[in-house]
Amino acid sequence: MEAPLTAKVFKVGIVLSKLVVIVLLLIYAYRNLYTSFVVSNPAAFLSESIMYGGATGIPVLIILLIRGNGLGISSTWALTAFMTFFFLNVIMELSGQNALNQSGDTTLTSDQQKQLQQVTNLEQGNVFKGSVLLLGLVLVTMALLNQDTGPGIRYVIFESFIIGLAATVPSFFQAKDRGVDKPFNRTMIFHFLLFAIGHLIFQLGGFYTLKN
């Protein structure tokens, strides 16, 4: 059965949004090259990257297997998720986003704080926020129009909770590694909501339906 137009548009939107985010982070990383934490704490940085990959890849593997997919296709998707978020953490660190997320970071120098302020100013600009809001509204609209509930909405909500919970683990250790006074902070809440709601929207939009 051919996928509905809303699902196709949704998938294109998801791919484009991921590309935009990665390109922006690469630009930030090239301009800032925030490497002080990487140099001073290489083991912690590598551990964080592995945790970010694992916190996504492991839930994806389990969910796909429970949904009845074969080990081969499930492992492929899980490995893809692992590598994507491993790489994403690397460029987030180099761009300074991790330092921004952990506002209590005690490893920042005054020059690095000035660099990160430039990134903050850009992200708080009306053009950036307006573009993100518009893209989000389009994706949510497509998801609500398509309404692909997969194995059932209750099960998808349960999956969303598990994925959101897993996403908080790297944030907690990231805060501890940077000397933040309160590791249980708003970044953990943000990541929980981002991944939980994101999984639900992805499902409704038809992104996880392999036959589409």
N, C-alpha and C positions, 0 to 999 in steps of 0.2 A: 504494500500500500504506500502510495507516494505521500511524503510529508506535506502538511499544509503550508501555505505561503507564510503564515505567521511564524511557524517554526523555523523556516528557512531564513526569514528576515532576522529573527532573533539570533540565530547562530552566527550570521554575518556580523551583527552588532557586537556580539560577545568577542568574536575574533578581533574585530577592529579595535574595540576598547582595550583588549589585552595588548595589542601592538602599540597603541598610543601610550599606555602606561609604561611599557618597557622602554620605548624610545625616550620618553621624558626622563625616566630614571637614569638611562644611559647618558643623557646629556648632563644631568645633574652630577653623575658620578665622574664624568670627564672633566667638568668644570671644578668640582670641589676636591675630588680625590681625598676624601676624608679617611686617612689610613692610620691615624694614631692608635685607635683601639685594635686594629688588625695587627699592627706592629708590636704593641705592648702586650696583647693577649691573643696570640694566634690560636692557641688551643681552644679558648673560649669562643672565638669567632667561628672556628671550624665546627665546634659542637653545636653552636646556635644554628648554623646553616643546615647541618644534618637534622637537627630537631625540626626546623621549619619544613624540610622536605618530608621527614617521617610523619609529622603531624598531619600532613595532607595525604601522602601516599598510602599509609597504613589504613586509614578509614576508607579510602577509595577502594583498596583491595578487598577489604572485608565486605563492604556494601555491594560491590559487583558480584562477589562470590555468593552472597546471600540471595541476590536477585536472580541467581541461576546462570550467570555467565561462566564460561570455561576459565580454567586457571590461566591459560595462555593469554587471552584477551584481557582478563582482569589484571594480570601481572604487567602487561604492556601499558595499560592505562595508569596503573599505580606507579610504575617507574617513570612515566611521563610526568605525572603529578609531582613525584619526588624531585626530579631534576629541575622542573619548572620553578618550584618554590625554593630549592637549594640555590639556584642561580639568582632568583629574585632577591633573596636575602643578601647575596653578595653585592649586587648593585645598589640595594637599599642602604647597605652599610657604607659603601664608597660614596654614595650621593649625599649621605648625611641624614637620610630619613629615619634610620634607627635611633640616631641621637635626638632627632626631633620628637619621635614617638615617646622616648624616655626623657621627659623634660627635667628630671632630676639627675641627669647624667653628670657625674663628677669628674669625668675624664676630659672635658672640653677645655681648650685654651680660649683666650679672648679672640684670637684671629678666627678660630673655627666657629665661635659663636656668631661672629659677624658674617661669615660665609653662610651659615645656616639661616641667618635672618633674611638674607636675600631670597633663599628658597621659600621661606615662610611668607614673605611679602608677595611672591608670585602666586603661591597657592591660595592666598587669601584675596587675590584680586577678583574683581567681578567677572572678568572674561573666563578665567579658569573655573570658578565656582559655577558660573552660568552654564558652561559647556558640560561639566560633570552632571549637573542637575538635569539638563535637557537629555543627555544620553541615558541617564537613569530612568527618567520618565518614559522614554521610548521603549526601553527594555522591559520595564514593568508592564507597560501597556500590551506589548507583544505577548508577554507571559500570561497575562490575564485573558487575552483573547484566545490563546492556544489551549491553556488549561490541561496540559499533559500531567496527570497525577501519578503516572507510572504504576508502582505496586500498591497505590492507595495513599490518600492524603495523610492519614494518621501515621503510617509507616514513614512517609517522607518527612514529616515533622519530627519523628523520633531520630531519623538520620541527621536532620539538620541540627538537632541538639547535640548529638555525638560529635559531629564535625566541628561545631562551634566550640564545644568543650575542649576538643583536641587542639584547636588553634590557640587557646590561651596558654598552653604549656610553654611554648618557646618564648612568649612575651614575658612570662614570669621569670624565667632564667636570664633572659636578656636584661631585665631590670636589675636583677641581683648582680650580674656581671659588671654592670656599670655603676654600682654603688648607690642605686636609687633607694631612698629611705623606705618607701612603701612599694614593694614589688607588686602587691595587689592594687593595681591602679587602673585608670580609665583606658589605657591601651589594651589591657586584657579584656575589658568590657567591650571596647570597640571591635576587637578581633572576633570575639564571640558573636556579636551581632552581625558583623560583616560576613563571616563564613556561614553562620546559621541561615540568615536571610538569603544570602547568595545562593546556597544550595537549594533552597525552596524555589527561588525564582528560576534558577537553571532548570529544575525539574519541570516546573509549569511551562517554561518556554520550549521544552522538548529537546534540550541540549543533551540529556543523558539517554535518550531513546536511540539506541544504536541503529535501528532500522531506518531512522530518518536521515 
